[in-house]
Amino acid sequence: MMKIFKYLFLLIILGLASCAFAPPFMSYYVGDDIYQYFLSPSEWNAKNSKAKLDVTYRTGPNLTTPATVNISFYGNKERPKNVSSASLHGAGVDCPLENIKIILVNDEKKEYRITSQADRDVFIALLNAEPITLTAEVDGVSYTYTPHKFFKKLKKQFLSEISVY
C-alpha cells in the first residue's frame, strides 16, 4: 500500500512540474502549408481590474483569416456584465478588436470571457511595438491594462517562430 502512495505522489509531482514548464505557445500543422499557433493565456492588470488574454493565429500562403483574441475579464466583487469595446495599442499601432462575442460567463470565478478578431497584419505590427496596452470598456468604465512580463517573453518567442515561415 505504501508503494502505491509513493507512486501516486511521484505522479502528482511530475504532473505539477510539467505544468510549470508548459510551452508558452503551441504550434500545429493544419495542412496545405498552414500552421496554427496558440499563445497561452497571459495576465494583464489595470487599476481595480484584471484580465487574461490568449490568441490563436494561423500562417500560410494567401491566408487572410484574422487573429482570434480571447480575453477573460475578472471582477473584484462581482462578475463583469458587459464589455462594449476592446483594443490593443503599442507605439503608434492601434489594433481594434472586432466582432466581440461572449463565450463564457462564470459567476463563481467572477469571469466574463469574450472572443474577438484582430486584423492579422495589424496584430503582427502591434506585437513588434513597445509598450503594449489593452484598453477596454467594461460595465461602462474604461480600463487600461498592462501585460505581465510573461507576455513580453511569449510575444518574442511567437514572433521568432512565425518569422521562420
N, C-alpha and C positions, 0 to 999 in steps of 0.2 A: 504494500500500500504506500509506503514511504517513497518508493521509486516512482510511482505514478505521480505523486505530488511534486517531486523534483523535476520530472519530465514536463509536467504541466507548467511549473514555474519557469522553466527554461523557455518553453514555447511563448509564454506571455512576455518575457523579457525580450526575446528575439522579435516578436511582433511589434512591441513598442519601439525598439531600436530601428526597425525597418521604416516605421512611420516618421521617425525623426530624420531619416536620411532619404525620404522620398524625393524624387526629382522635382525641381521647380516647375517644369513643364514636361508634357509628353508629346511625342510626335507619332503619327500613324501614316502609313502609306495607304491611301484610299483607292488608288488605281488611276490609270491614264495620266501618269506623272503628276498626280495631285497628292499633296501632303496636308494633313490636318494637324494643328498644334493646339494644345490645351495649356493655357497659362494658369497655374494653380491660384487659388484664392489668396489675395494679399490684403492686409488690413490698411484702412485709410481712416484717419481721425480728423474730427472737427471739434470746435468748442461745443460741448453738450450733445455730441452725436458721434457715432462710429459706423463704418461700412466695411464690407468685404467685396472685392472686385475680382472677377475671373473672366478670361477671354478665350474664345475659340476662333481660330484663324486658319484659313486654307491658302496654300500656294499652288500654282500650277499654270500651265500655258493658257492664255486667253481667259483666265478666271476673273470674274467681276463680282463675286459674292462678297457682301460686306463682312466685316469682323463682327462677331457676336459678343457683346459685352453684357455680362450678368453682374448685378450688384445687389447685395443684401444690405438693407438699412436697418439699424437697430435703435430702438427707443430706450431711454433710461428708465422711465416709469411705466410707459405703455408702448404698445406696438404702433409704429407709424401707420397712418391710414391712407396716405396718398403721396405719390411722387409725380409732380406735374412737369418737371424738366430736369435734365442732367446733361452735363457737358464736360469734356476733358480739355485742359488748357496746358500749354507749355511753350515758353519763349516765342510768343507770337503765333503759335499754331492753335487754332480753335477746332475742336473735334466734337460737334454736337452729336448726342446720342438720340437716335430717331426710332420711331415705331416702338415706344416704351409699352411693355405689357407686363402685367402681374403674373408671376409664375408660382409664388408661394406666399402664404400668409400664415405665420406661426405665432399665436398669442403667447404660448409658453416661453419661447425664446425672444419675444418682442421683436420678431423679424418680419420685414416686408421685402420680398425679393422680386426684382424686375429683370426682364431681359430686354435688350435693345440692340440696335445696329449702328455701326460706325463705318463711314467710307473707308475702304481698305487702304488707299494711298495716304489719306489724311491721317489715319491711325498710325501708320508706319512713320510718317513725318513727326507726329506727336511723340512717339517713343524715342526719337532721336533728339528731342528738345528737353531742356532742363531749366528750371524745375517744373515738374508736372503737378497739376492740381485737378481735383474733381469738384465741380460746383453742382449743387442740386437743390431744387426747391422741394422740401419735404414738409407736408402739412402746412403749407403757406409760409414757411420760414426758409430763407436762403442760407445754405451752408457751404463753406469751402473746406474740402478735405485734402489733407496731405498724406502721401503714401508712407508706410513703414519702410525702413531701409531695405527690407526683403524685396520690395518691388523694383528697386534700382538694380539689384543683382539679377532678378528674374528677367527684366526687360533687356539687360545687357546680354544674357545668355540666349534669349529668344532672337534678338537682332543678329547675333553671331550665327545662329543656327540657320535662319532663313536666308542669310546672305550667301550660303552655300548653294542654294537652289536658284 
